[in-house]
């Protein structure tokens, strides 16, 4: 029910945070330097991943 949704969204949010962080690290290692607007880029990656993931979660848990 509703509790399952809250837990699922929370877990996905934590995973997305870690994925976005790793992704940003990979980009920086490739470039060999820290990105200038790191927090802004991190936020953009996180929001993009969240929108896609939460959309999928909505469909999966829609009937729950």
C-alpha positions in Angstrom: 0.0 0.0 0.0 1.0 3.6 0.7 3.8 2.6 3.2 5.4 0.4 0.5 5.5 3.3 -1.9 7.1 5.6 0.7 9.8 3.0 1.4 10.4 2.2 -2.3 10.7 5.9 -3.2 13.1 6.5 -0.3 15.3 3.5 -1.2 15.4 4.6 -4.9 16.2 8.2 -3.9 19.2 7.0 -1.8 20.4 4.7 -4.6 20.1 7.6 -7.1 22.1 9.9 -4.9 24.9 7.3 -4.8 24.7 6.6 -8.6 24.8 10.3 -9.4 27.8 10.8 -7.2 29.7 7.9 -8.8 28.7 9.2 -12.3 30.1 12.6 -11.5 33.3 11.1 -10.1 33.7 9.2 -13.3 33.3 12.3 -15.4 35.8 14.2 -13.3 38.4 11.3 -13.4 38.0 11.3 -17.2 38.6 15.0 -17.4 41.3 14.9 -14.9 39.9 17.8 -12.9 37.0 18.8 -10.7 34.0 20.3 -12.6 33.4 24.0 -12.1 29.7 23.9 -11.2 29.8 20.5 -9.5 26.8 20.8 -7.3 24.7 22.2 -10.1 25.7 19.3 -12.4 25.1 16.8 -9.6 21.6 18.2 -9.0 20.8 18.0 -12.8 22.0 14.3 -12.9 20.0 13.5 -9.8 16.8 15.2 -10.9 17.0 13.5 -14.3 17.5 10.1 -12.8 14.8 10.7 -10.3 12.2 11.7 -12.9 12.8 8.6 -14.9 13.0 6.2 -11.9 10.0 7.7 -10.1 8.0 7.5 -13.3 8.8 3.8 -13.6 8.1 3.3 -9.9 4.7 4.9 -10.3 3.8 2.4 -13.0 5.1 -0.5 -11.1 3.5 0.4 -7.8 0.5 2.1 -9.3 -1.6 -1.0 -8.6 -0.1 -1.6 -5.2 
